[in-house]
Amino acid sequence: MRYDCRQQRIGTISLTTGPEDTINKFRLFAFSFLLFAGFAFASPFIVLYFQSLGFNGAQIGVLTGVTPLITFFGAPFWTGLADATRRHRLIMTLAMMVGIAGYIVYPFLRAFEAVLLVAVVMNFFFAPVSSFADNATMFMLGEKKDFYGRIRLGGTIGYALAAPVSGLLVHAYGLRAGFWGASVMYIIGLFISQRFVHSQSKAASPALRGIRTLLANPRWILFLIASLAAGLALSGANIYFYPYMKGLGAPTSLMGIALTIGTTLEFPILFFGNRLLRWLTPYGLFLLAMTVTGIRMVLFAANNNPDLVLVIQLLNGFTFPAMWIAGVAWANAHAPAGMTATAQGLFGAMIFGFGTAVGGFVGGPLLESLGGRGLYLVFGCIMLATTAVVALVESRLPAEQPSAPVATEASA
């Protein structure tokens, strides 16, 4: 894949090199930092908060399961509407404001019905924020789109730094501090996002018709199927990793070390992601990341020594981080004119929405019946089989025709 290398100036936003280019990159990096720092403040404590309210297992299951499903619908809805109306900044602002309000009021809620209502509304609105940020990043980078990984590195750093701080705050001031800490991060991010420039020209079709246009493309169908498997793997890595290690008899300290190793190894992959995209192309890097993810899970399944988990974790950099930067690049390059936000919304919805929901719902019974090793064997085989099928079917499709360049313009 080749990126469009034409120099552009959109209003007062320069997409060429220079001081303003550096400022734009800093804004994008800072937003990524704050977005994932906010996740670190709230996400790890959400189940503990539900438990503190006395909710039973079924109620907690509904609340944790509804989030990815709402993301699946919310992200493409709002991004598609933004592409159709060219009101990306306005809709992103609205989405963040509702999400922030939800995090602020969460600690005051006690009844299950009220918590569920706020969770549904908050997640439906907040679902597209990451996709909007990715869309703005790819547009504002101009001819340097392959440096997306260095912007996304801000998110990894933000999460790594905020996680221990959030733990200390929650320990000192209770679970409410986590939600309010996330609100502070998102409020600052909201102000930074006001200088974002989004996407290209107005979409030629209304939002829902535009989504159907993407889904009529067989390459997009294959990409979304692969993304579904990636979301399944993500749920396995995030939700079931500690239960897997506990099943191996690993102490809590070793679990923390394993997580730290995995997070640290994201840094070089994200920083040098531009080189990987040039060497392998986004499609090639995406398939490589899926393959490594499948192998990593099969290795987890074959392993019965908790210490060896640290060695297997060395593969983590070539799993989700590589998969994400490749997926964002592929979606941006294969989006029809004026539909780049819709494309990012579908990609994010499939991974963080449908894929994660399927992984969560299927993983619980697998963990109970087969244990952590059995769960990873099933997930790993699904990843490897999906990768093989997608690669085989894609190789039999007609060669892609180069798209005609389209004029680009700023979007509020």
C-alpha positions in Angstrom: 0.0 0.0 0.0 1.2 3.5 -0.8 0.1 6.5 1.1 -0.9 9.8 -0.6 2.2 12.0 -0.2 0.7 15.3 -1.5 1.3 18.3 0.6 -1.9 20.0 1.8 -3.0 22.9 3.8 -6.5 22.8 5.4 -7.6 26.1 6.7 -5.0 26.9 9.4 -3.9 23.3 9.8 -0.7 22.5 7.9 -0.2 18.9 6.9 3.4 19.5 5.9 6.5 19.4 8.0 7.3 22.4 10.3 6.6 23.7 13.7 2.8 23.5 13.3 3.2 19.9 12.2 5.0 19.1 15.4 2.3 20.8 17.5 -0.4 18.8 15.7 1.5 15.5 16.4 1.8 16.6 20.1 -1.9 17.2 20.3 -2.7 13.8 18.8 -0.1 12.1 21.1 -1.5 13.9 24.1 -5.1 12.9 23.3 -4.1 9.2 23.0 -2.2 9.5 26.3 -5.2 11.0 28.1 -7.8 8.6 26.5 -6.0 5.5 27.6 -5.0 7.0 31.0 -8.7 7.5 31.5 -9.3 3.8 30.7 -6.6 2.9 33.3 -8.4 5.0 36.0 -11.9 3.5 35.5 -11.8 0.1 33.7 -9.9 -2.1 36.2 -12.3 -1.1 39.0 -15.6 -1.3 37.3 -16.4 -4.8 38.5 -15.3 -4.0 42.0 -17.6 -1.0 41.9 -20.5 -3.2 40.9 -19.6 -5.7 43.7 -19.5 -2.8 46.2 -23.1 -2.0 45.3 -24.1 -5.6 46.2 -25.0 -6.6 42.6 -25.2 -10.4 42.1 -23.3 -12.3 39.4 -26.1 -12.2 36.9 -26.4 -8.4 37.2 -22.6 -7.9 36.9 -22.6 -10.2 33.8 -25.3 -8.0 32.2 -23.5 -4.8 32.9 -20.1 -6.1 31.7 -21.6 -7.8 28.7 -23.7 -4.9 27.5 -20.6 -2.6 27.0 -19.1 -4.3 24.0 -22.5 -4.8 22.4 -23.4 -1.2 22.8 -19.9 -0.3 21.3 -20.7 -2.6 18.3 -23.8 -0.4 17.5 -22.6 3.0 18.7 -19.3 3.3 17.0 -20.4 2.8 13.4 -23.6 4.8 14.0 -21.9 8.0 15.1 -19.0 7.8 12.7 -21.3 7.1 9.8 -23.4 10.1 10.8 -20.3 12.3 11.0 -19.2 11.2 7.6 -22.6 11.9 6.1 -22.9 15.3 7.7 -19.2 16.3 7.9 -19.8 17.3 11.6 -17.0 15.1 13.0 -15.8 17.5 15.6 -19.3 18.4 16.8 -20.3 14.8 17.1 -17.1 13.8 18.8 -17.5 16.6 21.3 -21.1 15.5 22.0 -20.0 11.9 22.5 -17.2 12.9 24.9 -19.4 15.2 26.9 -22.1 12.5 27.5 -19.3 10.0 28.3 -17.8 12.4 30.8 -21.1 13.1 32.4 -21.7 9.4 32.8 -18.4 8.9 34.6 -19.1 11.8 36.9 -22.5 10.5 38.0 -21.6 6.8 38.1 -20.4 6.9 41.8 -23.7 8.4 43.0 -25.8 5.6 41.6 -27.0 2.7 43.7 -29.9 1.0 42.0 -29.1 -1.6 39.3 -31.6 -0.2 36.8 -30.1 3.3 37.1 -26.6 2.0 36.6 -27.6 -0.1 33.6 -29.4 2.9 32.0 -26.3 5.2 32.5 -24.0 2.4 31.2 -26.0 2.0 28.0 -26.3 5.7 27.3 -22.7 6.4 28.2 -21.2 3.6 26.2 -23.4 4.3 23.2 -22.1 7.9 23.0 -18.5 7.2 24.0 -18.1 4.2 21.7 -16.8 6.2 18.6 -14.3 8.5 20.4 -11.3 6.3 19.7 -12.4 5.9 16.1 -12.8 9.6 15.7 -9.3 10.1 17.2 -7.8 7.6 14.8 -9.6 9.2 11.8 -8.3 12.6 12.8 -4.8 11.2 13.3 -4.6 9.6 9.9 -5.9 12.8 8.2 -3.7 15.2 10.1 -0.5 13.1 9.6 -0.9 13.8 5.9 1.8 12.0 4.0 3.2 10.6 7.2 0.2 8.2 7.9 2.6 5.4 8.6 3.7 7.2 11.8 0.4 6.4 13.4 2.0 3.9 15.7 4.1 6.7 17.3 0.9 8.6 18.1 -0.8 5.5 19.4 2.3 4.9 21.6 1.0 7.8 23.7 -1.9 5.6 24.7 0.3 2.7 25.9 2.4 5.2 27.9 -0.7 6.8 29.4 -2.1 3.5 30.5 1.2 2.3 31.9 1.7 5.5 33.9 -1.9 6.0 35.1 -2.5 2.4 36.2 -0.3 2.6 39.4 -1.5 6.1 40.1 -5.1 5.1 39.9 -4.4 2.2 42.2 -3.0 4.5 44.8 -5.9 7.0 44.5 -8.5 4.2 44.8 -6.7 2.8 47.8 -6.7 6.2 49.5 -10.0 7.7 48.5 -12.2 4.7 47.4 -13.6 3.5 44.1 -15.1 6.9 43.3 -11.6 8.3 42.7 -11.2 6.0 39.7 -14.2 7.4 37.9 -13.5 11.0 38.7 -9.8 10.5 37.7 -11.0 9.2 34.3 -13.4 12.2 34.0 -10.4 14.6 34.5 -8.4 12.9 31.8 -11.3 13.0 29.4 -12.1 16.7 30.1 -8.6 17.7 29.2 -8.7 15.5 26.1 -12.0 17.1 25.1 -10.3 20.5 25.0 -7.4 19.1 23.0 -9.7 17.5 20.5 -11.2 20.9 19.5 -8.1 21.4 17.3 -8.5 18.1 15.4 -9.2 18.1 11.7 -11.2 15.2 10.5 -11.5 13.2 7.3 -12.1 14.2 3.7 -15.1 15.3 1.7 -18.7 14.6 2.5 -19.8 11.0 2.1 -21.7 10.4 -1.1 -24.3 8.2 0.8 -26.3 8.5 4.0 -24.8 6.8 7.0 -26.5 3.4 6.8 -26.2 3.2 3.1 -22.5 4.0 3.4 -22.0 1.1 5.8 -23.8 -1.2 3.3 -21.4 0.1 0.6 -18.5 -1.1 2.7 -20.1 -4.4 3.5 -20.7 -5.0 -0.2 -16.9 -5.1 -0.7 -15.6 -8.7 -0.3 -12.3 -7.5 1.0 -14.0 -5.5 3.7 -16.0 -8.6 4.7 -12.8 -10.6 5.0 -11.2 -7.8 7.0 -14.1 -7.6 9.4 -14.1 -11.4 9.9 -10.4 -11.2 10.8 -11.2 -8.3 13.1 -13.9 -10.3 14.8 -11.3 -13.0 15.5 -8.9 -10.3 16.8 -11.6 -9.1 19.2 -12.0 -12.7 20.4 -8.2 -12.8 21.1 -8.3 -9.4 22.8 -10.9 -10.6 25.2 -8.8 -13.7 25.9 -5.7 -11.5 26.6 -7.5 -9.0 28.8 -10.2 -11.0 30.6 -8.8 -14.5 31.1 -5.1 -14.0 31.4 -5.0 -13.7 35.2 -7.4 -16.7 35.7 -5.1 -18.7 33.3 -2.0 -17.8 35.4 -3.9 -18.6 38.6 -4.7 -22.0 37.2 -1.0 -22.6 36.7 -0.3 -21.7 40.3 1.4 -18.4 39.6 1.7 -15.9 42.5 0.2 -12.5 42.1 3.6 -10.9 41.8 4.4 -13.0 38.7 1.1 -12.0 37.2 2.1 -8.3 37.5 5.6 -9.0 36.0 4.0 -10.8 33.0 1.6 -7.9 32.4 4.5 -5.4 32.6 6.6 -7.4 30.1 3.7 -7.5 27.7 3.0 -3.7 28.0 6.7 -2.8 27.7 7.1 -4.7 24.5 4.4 -2.7 22.8 6.7 0.3 22.8 9.2 -0.7 20.1 6.5 -2.1 17.8 4.4 1.1 18.0 7.5 3.3 17.6 8.9 1.5 14.6 5.4 0.7 13.2 6.1 3.0 10.2 8.9 0.7 9.1 6.8 -2.4 9.6 4.0 -1.0 7.5 6.5 -0.1 4.7 8.1 -3.5 4.8 5.1 -5.7 5.1 2.1 -3.5 4.0 -0.8 -3.0 6.4 -2.5 -6.2 5.1 0.7 -8.3 5.5 1.4 -6.9 9.0 -2.3 -7.6 10.0 -2.0 -11.2 9.0 1.4 -11.6 10.6 0.0 -10.2 13.9 -3.0 -12.5 13.8 -0.6 -15.5 13.2 1.6 -14.6 16.1 -1.4 -14.1 18.3 -2.7 -17.6 17.4 0.8 -19.1 18.1 1.1 -17.2 21.4 -2.3 -18.6 22.6 -1.4 -22.2 21.5 1.9 -21.8 23.4 -0.1 -20.7 26.5 -2.2 -23.8 26.1 0.8 -26.1 25.8 2.6 -24.5 28.8 2.1 -25.7 32.4 5.0 -23.7 33.9 4.1 -20.3 35.2 7.7 -19.0 34.8 7.6 -19.8 31.1 4.7 -17.4 30.7 7.2 -14.6 30.9 9.0 -16.0 27.9 5.8 -16.4 25.9 4.9 -12.8 26.8 7.9 -11.6 24.6 5.6 -12.2 21.6 3.1 -9.6 22.9 4.4 -6.7 20.9 3.6 -8.5 17.6 0.1 -9.3 18.7 -2.5 -6.5 19.4 -0.2 -3.5 18.9 0.9 -4.6 15.4 -2.6 -5.7 14.6 -4.1 -2.3 15.6 -1.8 -0.1 13.7 -2.1 -2.3 10.6 -5.9 -2.4 10.9 -6.2 1.4 11.2 -3.9 1.9 8.2 -5.8 -0.7 6.1 -9.2 0.8 7.0 -8.1 4.3 6.2 -6.6 3.2 2.8 -9.6 1.2 1.8 -12.4 3.6 2.8 -14.5 5.1 0.0 -14.2 8.9 -0.4 -15.7 10.7 2.6 -16.1 7.5 4.7 -12.9 7.3 6.6 -14.5 7.8 10.0 -17.1 5.1 9.1 -14.3 2.7 8.2 -12.5 3.3 11.5 -15.8 3.0 13.4 -16.6 -0.4 11.8 -13.1 -1.7 12.6 -13.2 -0.6 16.2 -16.8 -1.9 16.6 -15.8 -5.3 15.3 -12.8 -5.7 17.7 -14.0 -3.9 20.8 -17.7 -4.5 20.2 -18.8 -7.8 18.6 -15.5 -9.7 18.9 -14.9 -8.8 22.6 -18.6 -9.6 23.4 -18.3 -13.0 21.7 -15.0 -13.7 23.5 -16.5 -12.7 26.9 -19.7 -14.8 26.5 -17.9 -17.9 25.1 -14.8 -17.6 27.3 -16.7 -18.0 30.6 -18.1 -21.5 29.8 -14.8 -22.5 28.2 -12.8 -21.5 31.3 -15.2 -23.4 33.5 -15.2 -26.5 31.4 -11.7 -26.7 30.0 -9.7 -24.4 32.2 -7.3 -21.6 31.1 -5.1 -23.8 28.9 -8.1 -25.3 27.1 -9.6 -21.8 26.6 -6.4 -20.6 25.0 -6.2 -23.7 22.8 -9.6 -23.0 21.4 -9.0 -19.3 20.9 -5.6 -19.9 19.3 -7.0 -22.5 16.9 -9.7 -20.0 15.9 -7.1 -17.3 15.3 -4.9 -19.5 13.1 -7.8 -21.0 11.2 -9.3 -17.6 10.5 -6.0 -16.2 9.4 -5.5 -19.1 6.9 -9.0 -18.9 5.5 -8.9 -15.1 5.1 -5.5 -15.2 3.4 -6.6 -18.0 1.1 -9.9 -16.3 0.1 -8.3 -12.9 -0.4 -5.6 -14.4 -2.7 -8.3 -15.6 -5.0 -10.1 -12.3 -5.3 -9.4 -10.1 -8.4 -6.6 -7.7 -8.2 -7.5 -4.4 -6.6 -7.9 -1.4 -8.9 -6.1 1.8 -7.8 -8.6 4.4 -6.6 -8.7 7.9 -8.2 -7.4 10.6 -5.9 -10.1 12.7 -4.3 -10.0 16.3 -3.1 -9.7 16.6 0.6 -11.2 19.3 2.9 -11.5 20.0 6.5 -14.4 18.8 8.6 -15.7 20.4 11.8 
